[in-house]
Amino acid sequence: KQEVTQIPAALSVPEGENLVLNCSFTDSAIYNLQWFRQDPGKGLTSLLLIQSSQREQTSGRLNASLDKSSGRSTLYIAASQPGDSATYLCAVRPGSGGSNYKLTFGKGTLLTVNP
Amino acid sequence: DAGVTQSPTHLIKTRGQQVTLRCSPKSGHDTVSWYQQALGQGPQFIFQYYEEEERQRGNFPDRFSGHQFPNYSSELNVNALLLGDSALYLCASSLFGGSYEQYFGPGTRLTVT
């Protein structure tokens, strides 16, 4: 059974700092990994999708890496801003792929960026 | 281009009642999945629909059922509501059969009293 763990559970940083969020998963046979952002009481916004064959993906100030063999992914946020404050979730899709859409989520990291 | 939409936004029900939640997928998407997110937890997969059939199911009892319509929209039905069913219910859509990312709606907040 796939299990996803995110460390730390909460993180508070001053504005402008670079930071790293961690995600680990127990079964390395994944199809892809997705990072999401969730504002309080709201739905999920997809940030980055990394296919199992990729090592990293970048979008603006965000960079996500994937080490499938070790079961780890990191989300790097450069020059953090107060607007980045939210919960960040990672989710993995099983290696059976194509028709299997079940995402397994971690519990998330609550990020607070202080002005 | 409309994203994933869900209705209603909030809902309050009493134990034992039944509830129906609705989801319209992102334009061009044909696959819908439902998730339950309890407070402070990550979303848990309920089931997935494609071509009007339930294709996959998570570890949820039969009280949870669904439907997909020819226009790809979907409903989630929960019977005999329990206090523990209180959660944010999220709908996600995607294209079937590929490595496509899933897009989530804003969710329906269900409170069972």
Interface residues (C-beta under 8 A of the other chain):
Chain A: V4 Y31 N32 Q34 F36 G41 K42 G43 L44 T45 S46 L49 Q51 L89 A91 G97 G98 S99 N100 Y101 K102 L103 T104 F105 G106 K107 G108
Chain B: V4 Q6 T31 S33 Y35 G40 Q41 G42 P43 Q44 F45 Q48 Y50 R55 Q56 G58 L88 L90 A92 S94 F96 G97 G98 S99 E101 Q102 Y103 F104 G105 P106 G107 R109
